[in-house]
Amino acid sequence: MTEKKAGVVTEAPKKVETKKEPIVETEPVVVEEPEEYVSYKNCSAVRAAGKTPLLEGEPGYSTKLDRIVME
């Protein structure tokens, strides 16, 4: 549709149709509470806490608790 006003030609805005994506329900995300920060003074403290063997990636693990291997 075109309108003419005082020598100016304007076009009516075109209607743009948009597709709406369907809402997909997902399962709720469960966020685990982080474990408390744990630190041990030495290997004796780890043994006293009953946490041996303490492996890399476990709470309280530190390279300072690793044995030094000399070749």
N, C-alpha and C positions, 0 to 999 in steps of 0.2 A: 504494500500500500504506500503510495507516495502522496505527500501533501505539498501544496504550494502556498507559501505565505510571503507576501511582499517581495516577490522576486527571488526568494530563497527556496530551494528544493530540499526537503528533508525526507528521510525514510523512517518509517516506524521501526522501533526495535524488533528484532526477530526473536521469537520464542525459542529458547534452546532447551532441549530435553536432555536430562542427565539420567544415567542409569544408577540406581542405588544398589550397592552391594548388600546382599543378605547378611543379617547379623548371625554370626556363628557363635554359639555358646560353647565355651571351653570349660574344662575342669578347673577348679580353683588352684592357684599356685600355693603350695605349702612351703613357707620359708622356715628352715630349721634355725633355731637359736644357736648362735656361735658358742662353741665351748669356751669356758673361762680360760684366761691366759694362765698357763702353768709354766713354772720354771723351777728347775732343780739345781741346787748348788753343786752337786757332784753325783757320782754313781752310787755312793752309799745312800744318798737321799732318795734316789730312784728306787733302790732295793727296799728301803724302809717303807716307801709308799706302796710297795707291792706292784710296781708298774714295769718290772723287767719281763721280757726284753722290751725296751723302748725303741721303736723303729722310726726311721725317717718319715716325716709326715704326720706323726702322732703328736697330740698336745704334749708339750714339755720337752720334745726332742730338740737337741742342740748339738752342733758339731763339737762343742767343747767336751761333750760326754763321750765322744768316740775315742777309741784307743789310737795311739800313734803307732803306726806300723813302720819299723825301720828295716830296710833291706840290707 
